[in-house]
Amino acid sequence: MNRKIKTSRFALISTLLLFSVSLVKAQQKSKLKVIDSVQVKCYYLFSKNDPLTHKTYRTDTMQLEIGKDFSRFFDPKRLMRDSILSSVIPQDEAEIKSVTVLDVDNEKEGNGSEKQSIPKTNQGESYQIFKNRTKGSLQILDYINPILRTTYSYTDHIGQLDWEVSDKLDTLLGYNCQSAKLRFRGRTYTAWFSTEIPVNDGPWKFYGLPGLILKVEDSESIFSFQLIGIKQVAPSYAMHLDDSDAIKCNRDDFIKLLKNRASSYQASFNGGALKITVDKRRSANTDIEMQ
């Protein structure tokens, strides 16, 4: 089949994009592994603040699913938006007549005629963190390009976190809490946990306290996780892990790939014409991990 492919300096993405159709089909055949059963669901507001002005520039609602031994921390809205992207790109290659890849600087205002479109992919967190509390290890699933959706998997052996519990007390969401401090990956964090919720877990990579972590914030007030909701799951449901199609790598290699990630992507499909807008400008966001 002949295709007319309009190119820009991101022509390589166009070639890879056509390959992604078959990749999506392969991913749909992947097998889910049941690693635990979800017994508790927690919702956290993840806030990011500008280190100079301390004004909040982004908030995301994250979800923590807790089982007996494992937990899963992820951004459900981001996963939903990325699944919409898969639906925008046709499953059948024959439907794609042309592909246009544009730099965000060359993008013009649309006329609203696109058949399907998705929001920018710089919203939300793309990673999924599967925490094995008994072994002190994390399995991270993430990807660099939301169009190709090639998943990478690596293990982060963080071990037992060296918390320093203090005598400070507070009340959050009606629960009596106690504070603890931690030095982790170049930042100092203060957490508030409650023994009234006897779950050894918390948001992001945090765990290891004698109660659920309800709030945690770094000493510079750049990053914070605040519990906004919790509920018992009855009946419980399976916690799935799908890494069958993931490319195995180590943490250092993935961080190198992450540094070349574009700020965001947008896609639209209309009458056989697939248009991708790529923002290659590096984001000014501060990395949560400094080491």
N, C-alpha and C positions, 0 to 999 in steps of 0.2 A: 504494500500500500504506500503510495506516495504521500508525503506530508510536506507542507510548506512551513518551515520553522523560522520565525523571525528571531534574530539573535541580538544580544547585547553583550556586555562584558561578562555576563553570567550565563553564557551559552552552555557551559558545562552542566549547569543545573537543569537546563532543558533536556539534555540527553539523559541525565539520570532520572528525570521526572517520568519519561516514557517507560523506563525500566521499573519504576515504582508501582505501576499497575499490576504487573505480575508479582511484585513483592507483596502487595496488599493481599492478593489472592492466596499466596503461600502462608501469610500470617493468619489468615482466617482459618486455616486447617490446623493451626497449632493446638496443642493439648494443654489444658489447664491442670495444674497440680493443686490438690487440696493439702494445705500445710497446717491448718488449724480450724477452729470454729469461732466465729465472732460472737463474743458475749457482751461486750460493752462498746458503745460508739461515743466518741467525744468530738466536739467541734471547737476549733481554735481560730481566733482572729490573729492572723500573721500580719504584723505591721512593719513597714520599712520607712525609716526616717532619713532625711538628708543630714549627713554628719555635720554640716556647717550651720544650717538654719534650724535643724531639728524638727522641721515640718514633715508630716507624713506625706509621702508621694505615692504609696501603694499599699492596699490592704487586700488580703485574700482569706477566704474561709477555708481552712484546712480540716481534713477529717482523719481521726485516729480510730482504727478498728483494733480492738484488743481481744486476743484469745488467751488460752492457757499458757502457752509458751512463746507465741509470736504476736507481733502487731504489724499493722500496715498504716503508713502515714502518707497522705497524698492530697492533691487538690482536685476534688470531683468536678468542678466547673471547667478546669483546664482540660481534663480528660474528655469531657463532653464536647468542648470546642474542637479538640483534635479529632474526635470521631466524626464530627461534621465535615472536617476537611477531607476525610476519606470518602465521604458520600459525595462531595463536590467533584472529586476526580473520578471520572467514569471507570467502571470496572472493565469495560470492553475497550481495548485499544482502538478498535475501528471507529469509535465515536469521536476520538480526538483527531481533528483535521489540521489544527495548527496550535503551536505553543508560543506564547510571547512571555519573555522574562524581562522585567523592567527594574531598573534601579529606582529607589524611592524618589531620588532627585529628578528623574525624568517622568515620573507618574503624573498624569493629568487627572483632574477631577472627573469622576465617572458621570454618565448621564442617567444612571439608574436603570439601564436596560439589561444588566447582567441577570442571567437566569438564576444563578445561585452564587452566593458569596459567603465568606466567613470573616469574623473579626480578626484583628491583628493578633499574632501569636505571642506577643511579648507580655500578655496578660496572664498572670498566674504562674504556678510552679509545675514544671514538666516531670519532675522526678517522682518515683515511688520508693519509699523506704520500708523494707521488710526487716524488722528487728527481731533477732533471736535473743531473748533476754537471758536464757540459760547459758548460752555460749559467749555472750557479749560481742556478737558480730552482727553486722548489717549487710543485707544484700540490696544494692541500689540498682533500679532500672531507670534508665533515662535515655534521651535521644538528643541529637544535635540539630537535625533538620526535620521540622514537623511535616514537611511535604513527603519526604522519602520514608519517614517514620522508622528508620533503622534503629532498633533498640540495642543499647549497650548494657551490659551487666557486669558489675564488679562487687567484690566483697570488701567491706571496710571493717577491719578488726580494731574496734575501739576499746575492747576490754571492759573492765570495771571502771566506771568513772569515779574520780577522786573527789567526792563531795565533802564540803566542810559545813556541817550543820550548826546553825546558831540558835540562840534563845529567842530571837525575834518572832513575834506572833502577829497574825492578822486574820481577817475574815474575808473570804472571797466566795461569792455565790452562796453565802450561807454556811460555808464549810470553815471550820477552824483550821488555820494553816500555820506552818512554820517555815522559816527561810533557810536556805542553804546556798553556798557559793561554790563555783567551779571554774577552773581555768581550763579552757578547751580550745584547741586549734587557734591560739593567738588572741583569744578574747576571754574576758572575765564575765561570768554570768551570775545573776542572783535569781534563784528559783523559789517558788512558794508551793509547798506540797501539803497534802492533808492525809493523815492516817485514818481519817473517817472514810476514805475511799482506798481500801487496802489493795491497790494495784501498783505494781512496780513498773511504771511506765510514764511516758510523757510525750510532748510534741517533738517533732524533728528527730534528732539523734539522742535526745535526753532520756535517761532512765536511771535506775539504781538508788532511788530513795524509798523509804518505807511508807509510801503512799503516792497517789497520783499527783503529778505536777500540774498545778492549775495555771501557773503563770511563770514565765521566765523572760528575763531582759538582760541585755549586755550592759556593761558599765558605762558605755558611751551613749546609751539610749538610741541606738540605731535600729536594732532588731528586737522585737518582742512577740511572744506568743501568749495569748490570753484565752483561757477557757470560757466559752460562751454558751455551751450546752453539753449535756451528758445524758445518756439513757441506757437502760438495761435492754439487751436484745433478747426477746422471747417470742418464739423459739429462736435459738441461735442459727446462724447460717454459715456456709463454708467460706473460709478465707482462701482465695485462689492466688497462685503465683504462676505466671506464664512467662518463662524465660527460654522456651524451646527454640525461638528464632533469634534470640539475643546474641550479639557478638560479645564474647568474653574478653575482658580487658582488666587492667588494674587501675587503681584510683589515679595515679600520676598520669597515665596515658589519657584517661578520660578528661582530666583537667586541661591537658594540652589541647585536646579537641574542642573543649568548651570555650577556650579563649578565642577561637576563630568562628564562633557561632554568630550568625547575623542577629541583629536586634529583633527583627520580626519578619513575618511573611504574611501575605494575603493572597487569596486565590478566588477566581471567578470563572464560571464556565457558561458559555452562551453560544448556541448554534454550532457546536463543534470546535469553538475557539476557546482554548484554555489560557488564561492570563494569570501570571504570577508576578506579584510585586515584592521585591526583596529590599529590606533595609539593612545594608551592610555596615552602617555606622555603629561603632562600638558604644554600648550603653555605658552611661556614667554611674550605673548602680554599683554600690559597694558590695564586695563579696563577703558573705557571712563567715567563711573559713579563710583565715589568713595564713594558715600553715597546711 
